[in-house]
Amino acid sequence: MQPTISIPQHWGYPHFALEQRTKGGIILGLEYYPDGTELAEQFGDGWRYALMPNKNSDELFHFQENQIQPLSPEELFNQITAEIDFYQQQISILNRQLTVLTRGANNG
């Protein structure tokens, strides 16, 4: 079952989605600061997003919606294909290790 999030109609819908890749990183979280609240007065009202610059980062950065730039289709394609290539190399290495392991077990 797919989880569902309800957003009050007067909030407006966020322009970006969880796990979306952007020029600033991957979106890991979002918050809404309603107009008239202390947080909105301090940081601006509307949606704010938590981004992790890359998968190896231990930092999160927070941005307002108008500060986020989506990736172009070409940039997104390049990121995804690079990640696929990386994981295919990892799978190849693991397969070689498994082959060596099973040969050793059969010879022992």
Summary of the structure (lengths in Angstrom):
residues: 108
radius of gyration: 21.0
end to end distance: 47.2
largest distance: 73.4
contacts: 232
relative contact order: 0.13
helix: 44%
strand: 21%
